[in-house]
């Protein structure tokens, strides 16, 4: 997956990602989890309303970066 940017909401970080082998305007939003040793992992966003809000913010972010 390719990361196109990040969003922060109430102290949590979310990555805007797309499949690197895909030429499409589809994207995923994953919660960024930082471990104590600096290891980064990603988790899905289960709250549908939060995902919707993040998706709208992601579209704005991607449009300003001319990715969309």
C-alpha positions as CSV (number, residue, x, y, z in Angstrom):
1,X,0.0,0.0,0.0
2,X,1.1,3.5,-0.7
3,X,0.5,6.3,1.9
4,X,-0.7,9.6,0.5
5,X,-0.9,11.6,3.7
6,X,-2.2,11.5,7.3
7,X,-5.0,13.1,9.2
8,X,-5.2,13.8,12.9
9,X,-8.5,13.6,14.9
10,X,-8.7,14.0,18.6
11,X,-5.1,12.9,19.1
12,X,-5.3,9.9,16.8
13,X,-3.5,9.6,13.5
14,X,-5.0,8.1,10.4
15,X,-3.2,7.2,7.1
16,X,-4.7,7.8,3.7
17,X,-3.6,4.8,1.7
18,X,-4.2,3.2,-1.7
19,X,-3.0,0.0,-3.3
20,X,0.3,0.7,-5.0
21,X,-0.5,-1.6,-7.9
22,X,-3.8,0.1,-8.6
23,X,-4.4,3.2,-10.8
24,X,-7.7,4.3,-9.3
25,X,-9.2,7.1,-7.1
26,X,-10.1,4.6,-4.4
27,X,-8.4,4.8,-1.1
28,X,-8.5,3.3,2.4
29,X,-8.1,5.0,5.8
30,X,-6.3,3.2,8.5
31,X,-5.6,4.2,12.1
32,X,-1.9,4.5,12.7
33,X,-0.7,2.7,15.8
34,X,2.8,3.5,17.1
35,X,4.5,1.0,19.4
36,X,7.0,1.7,22.1
37,X,9.9,0.5,20.1
38,X,8.9,2.9,17.2
39,X,7.2,0.1,15.3
40,X,4.2,1.3,13.3
41,X,1.2,-0.8,12.5
42,X,-2.2,0.0,11.0
43,X,-5.8,-0.9,12.0
44,X,-9.1,-0.5,10.3
45,X,-11.6,2.3,11.4
46,X,-14.6,0.6,12.9
47,X,-16.7,3.7,13.6
48,X,-18.7,4.3,10.4
49,X,-19.5,8.0,11.2
50,X,-15.8,8.6,11.9
51,X,-14.8,6.8,8.7
52,X,-17.2,9.0,6.7
53,X,-15.8,12.2,8.2
54,X,-12.2,11.0,7.6
55,X,-13.1,10.1,4.0
56,X,-14.4,13.6,3.3
57,X,-11.3,15.1,4.9
58,X,-9.1,12.7,2.9
59,X,-10.7,13.8,-0.4
60,X,-10.0,17.4,0.4
61,X,-6.4,16.5,1.2
62,X,-5.9,14.5,-1.9
63,X,-7.4,17.2,-4.1
64,X,-5.0,19.8,-2.7
65,X,-2.1,17.5,-3.5
66,X,-3.5,16.9,-7.0
67,X,-3.6,13.1,-6.4
68,X,-7.3,12.9,-7.3
